[in-house]
Amino acid sequence: MDLVSRLSMDVMLECALPLHPPRVTLGFISCERGHYLRATLESARECIEYPDLEWIVVDDDSIEPGLKEYIQGRDWVQHKVFRRQTHAEAMNQLVEMATGEFILIWPEDVQFITGGDWLIDLIEILQANPDIGGLCLDAQRLCTLQRIFHPGLGEGFRRFHAEVKRFGWRRRRRQRKITGARGFTMWTYGSVGDGIVGSGIPSLMRTSLWRELGPWRVAKPNACLIDSSLGAEDDMIDRVRKKKLRLQLALPQIPLAADIINDDIGCKAKVRKGIRYGNYTPPPGGGTYYYTMQSYEERRQMAYGNRPLSFSECVKPIGFEIPKDIHGDRLKASFNDRPQFDIRGCERKRSRG
């Protein structure tokens, strides 16, 4: 039985979902990191089983050798855009082009690690829970999970007070555990955050919600190097607050993807204004991927009943080690300014000449 027939049967007999699940747009943003993009795109193709997908890659007119050729050679990607633009403009283009009812906006530096037809479950839960604004699919550090789901008494009281002040006693957002028709489980964030991924990446959301909120706008063109959105993320969050939208983020029990980290301080190589910062290498183990991939059912055997699995509990690197702290949790650094490589230096020289 082919994939579409098998999924249709599962949907009809097990999940009571529509015979034809809604289209999902997979939108990827690319900029001068071909090794990352290859691992991300190929893992997405291998891990995501869903009958109606639209694939879009928006690349920043990269000049890294082989990157454009790689994108052009992916025959399953229906739409390929090569245009020099800001990060905010690239996300706006994805939302504008999307024909899916739901859109996954994804950077090229987050590899998928869990295979299966889990996207059916995500869409089922999103459709049944309109207060979920966005889904975060990538593995989080244990300390982050503890902060979100098991805060101390002081932090818990502070959140409660702020939430009641914002939405009132009856409308305050409560954390809850949600289990779909086939047993797929996730937790909502409750009062943590504003219910959307303001940066856009990485997230799965209703396309209509992004369109309701309006396009990302560059609010701080001279923002620090850490902020690739140039203030657009904060601007988007401000709109959610002004509209008084009562939304929650949610996180699956089983992480489906993971940040590509292979330096000593827990930071990804990044590109800002044509300059690449940090340790950018092909997969140290050779081949296409930085991490091993497992099926959803295999990972489910490791799951906890009171929180999602953490990054260090489920990410298995190929040919290198993930940097960890003394507690065994993944190290994280926002930015690594060494080494630096001026990717587009030749272009700048020609323009000055």
Disulfide bonds with the S-S distance in Angstrom:
none
